[in-house]
């Protein structure tokens, strides 16, 4: 999936971490897929954190 970044007035292919002031964009179908993947990743990470906190609280 191609994600593009607009920073300092130049558009380029986004590679790696981008600064907070950069504007990221993708074609609409790809953007929807990226958002869906990001939400799924966030959900997995949240569940992992909850499990770790529960384990730490039991100790």
N, CA, C and O of each residue as an XYZ file, in Angstrom:
236
protein
N       0.846     -1.168      0.000
C       0.000      0.000      0.000
C       0.892      1.231      0.000
O       1.854      1.304      0.764
N       0.583      2.178     -0.834
C       1.355      3.413     -0.923
C       0.706      4.491     -0.071
O      -0.479      4.786     -0.219
N       1.487      5.068      0.813
C       1.046      6.212      1.603
C       1.995      7.348      1.272
O       3.214      7.174      1.251
N       1.425      8.501      1.018
C       2.224      9.661      0.654
C       2.232     10.655      1.796
O       1.322     10.669      2.625
N       3.260     11.485      1.838
C       3.392     12.484      2.885
C       3.654     13.842      2.239
O       4.397     13.949      1.264
N       3.035     14.867      2.798
C       3.273     16.234      2.366
C       3.964     16.931      3.525
O       3.366     17.131      4.582
N       5.212     17.296      3.329
C       5.928     18.045      4.361
C       6.828     19.063      3.687
O       7.494     18.781      2.691
N       6.826     20.237      4.256
C       7.602     21.353      3.720
C       7.274     21.615      2.252
O       8.159     21.970      1.473
N       6.012     21.442      1.872
C       5.560     21.729      0.521
C       5.923     20.700     -0.529
O       5.707     20.938     -1.717
N       6.469     19.560     -0.125
C       6.863     18.522     -1.075
C       6.111     17.230     -0.778
O       5.968     16.840      0.380
N       5.634     16.572     -1.826
C       4.944     15.289     -1.698
C       5.938     14.187     -2.011
O       6.651     14.240     -3.013
N       5.976     13.185     -1.136
C       6.855     12.039     -1.376
C       6.223     10.796     -0.769
O       5.257     10.885     -0.011
N       6.766      9.655     -1.104
C       6.295      8.392     -0.554
C       6.714      8.324      0.910
O       7.884      8.543      1.224
N       5.790      8.027      1.801
C       6.089      7.975      3.230
C       6.839      6.687      3.550
O       6.376      5.589      3.240
N       7.989      6.839      4.167
C       8.802      5.696      4.570
C       9.202      5.918      6.020
O       9.783      6.953      6.350
N       8.898      4.957      6.892
C       9.277      5.078      8.297
C       8.412      6.083      9.041
O       7.356      6.497      8.563
N       8.884      6.466     10.221
C       8.156      7.413     11.069
C       8.186      8.798     10.429
O       9.184      9.195      9.827
N       7.098      9.515     10.566
C       6.986     10.854      9.990
C       6.798     11.862     11.118
O       6.261     11.507     12.168
N       7.227     13.108     10.929
C       7.029     14.129     11.961
C       5.547     14.425     12.162
O       4.729     14.191     11.272
N       5.213     14.944     13.346
C       3.809     15.209     13.668
C       3.169     16.237     12.739
O       1.961     16.191     12.509
N       3.955     17.157     12.208
C       3.379     18.191     11.358
C       3.251     17.767      9.897
O       2.825     18.564      9.061
N       3.608     16.539      9.580
C       3.493     16.036      8.206
C       2.053     15.596      7.942
O       1.382     15.084      8.838
N       1.591     15.794      6.732
C       0.249     15.381      6.318
C       0.370     14.078      5.542
O       1.001     14.038      4.485
N      -0.230     13.013      6.061
C      -0.194     11.710      5.403
C      -1.500     11.491      4.655
O      -2.568     11.854      5.148
N      -1.422     10.906      3.480
C      -2.635     10.607      2.727
C      -2.404      9.418      1.812
O      -1.268      9.083      1.475
N      -3.503      8.786      1.417
C      -3.467      7.612      0.544
C      -4.735      7.619     -0.303
O      -5.703      8.292      0.050
N      -4.748      6.879     -1.417
C      -5.993      6.729     -2.179
C      -7.100      6.192     -1.261
O      -6.811      5.450     -0.322
N      -8.346      6.553     -1.518
C      -9.444      6.283     -0.587
C      -9.569      4.823     -0.164
O      -9.733      4.555      1.026
N      -9.497      3.869     -1.094
C      -9.603      2.459     -0.710
C      -8.434      2.050      0.167
O      -8.602      1.317      1.142
N      -7.255      2.526     -0.183
C      -6.075      2.192      0.611
C      -6.131      2.873      1.970
O      -5.708      2.292      2.969
N      -6.644      4.090      2.020
C      -6.759      4.799      3.285
C      -7.710      4.057      4.220
O      -7.425      3.914      5.409
N      -8.827      3.588      3.696
C      -9.779      2.835      4.513
C      -9.138      1.562      5.042
O      -9.338      1.196      6.200
N      -8.373      0.892      4.201
C      -7.685     -0.329      4.625
C      -6.643      0.001      5.689
O      -6.508     -0.737      6.665
N      -5.912      1.088      5.519
C      -4.890      1.482      6.490
C      -5.518      1.805      7.834
O      -4.981      1.433      8.877
N      -6.654      2.495      7.817
C      -7.354      2.825      9.059
C      -7.831      1.557      9.743
O      -7.703      1.422     10.960
N      -8.377      0.631      8.977
C      -8.854     -0.635      9.530
C      -7.698     -1.423     10.149
O      -7.843     -1.973     11.240
N      -6.565     -1.481      9.469
C      -5.397     -2.184     10.001
C      -4.873     -1.501     11.254
O      -4.461     -2.171     12.201
N      -4.888     -0.162     11.267
C      -4.415      0.584     12.428
C      -5.312      0.325     13.633
O      -4.819      0.151     14.747
N      -6.621      0.300     13.419
C      -7.555      0.016     14.518
C      -7.368     -1.401     15.054
O      -7.420     -1.618     16.265
N      -7.151     -2.362     14.163
C      -6.933     -3.743     14.595
C      -5.645     -3.846     15.407
O      -5.604     -4.533     16.427
N      -4.596     -3.164     14.955
C      -3.320     -3.173     15.683
C      -3.494     -2.523     17.051
O      -2.982     -3.028     18.050
N      -4.221     -1.394     17.100
C      -4.457     -0.700     18.357
C      -5.233     -1.600     19.329
O      -4.943     -1.628     20.525
N      -6.205     -2.322     18.809
C      -7.012     -3.214     19.641
C      -6.156     -4.340     20.219
O      -6.279     -4.670     21.399
N      -5.275     -4.938     19.380
C      -4.381     -5.996     19.864
C      -3.432     -5.469     20.934
O      -3.216     -6.124     21.954
N      -2.868     -4.291     20.705
C      -1.936     -3.713     21.666
C      -2.643     -3.373     22.974
O      -2.077     -3.566     24.050
N      -3.870     -2.870     22.893
C      -4.637     -2.550     24.097
C      -4.923     -3.806     24.908
O      -4.799     -3.802     26.133
N      -5.302     -4.872     24.230
C      -5.578     -6.133     24.909
C      -4.316     -6.669     25.585
O      -4.376     -7.165     26.710
N      -3.189     -6.570     24.909
C      -1.924     -7.019     25.483
C      -1.587     -6.218     26.739
O      -1.142     -6.789     27.735
N      -1.794     -4.911     26.701
C      -1.538     -4.083     27.880
C      -2.461     -4.459     29.035
O      -2.021     -4.550     30.181
N      -3.746     -4.679     28.732
C      -4.685     -5.083     29.788
C      -4.261     -6.398     30.426
O      -4.326     -6.547     31.646
N      -3.826     -7.357     29.604
C      -3.369     -8.641     30.130
C      -2.144     -8.466     31.016
O      -2.049     -9.088     32.074
N      -1.215     -7.630     30.593
C      -0.002     -7.400     31.389
C      -0.320     -6.713     32.705
O       0.248     -7.071     33.737
N      -1.230     -5.720     32.693
C      -1.628     -5.056     33.931
C      -2.325     -6.034     34.869
O      -2.080     -6.013     36.075
N      -3.184     -6.883     34.333
C      -3.882     -7.873     35.155
C      -2.887     -8.839     35.775
O      -3.012     -9.186     36.949
N      -1.908     -9.273     35.007
C      -0.879    -10.175     35.519
C      -0.057     -9.493     36.607
O       0.242    -10.107     37.631
N       0.308     -8.246     36.400
C       1.097     -7.509     37.392
C       0.291     -7.273     38.666
O       0.853     -7.292     39.761
N      -1.009     -7.054     38.539
C      -1.857     -6.807     39.704
C      -2.024     -8.064     40.550
O      -2.227     -7.975     41.761
N      -1.940     -9.227     39.923
C      -2.090    -10.484     40.667
C      -0.855    -10.807     41.498
O      -0.942    -11.563     42.466
N       0.273    -10.251     41.139
C       1.518    -10.576     41.846
C       1.595     -9.947     43.177
O       2.583    -10.128     43.889
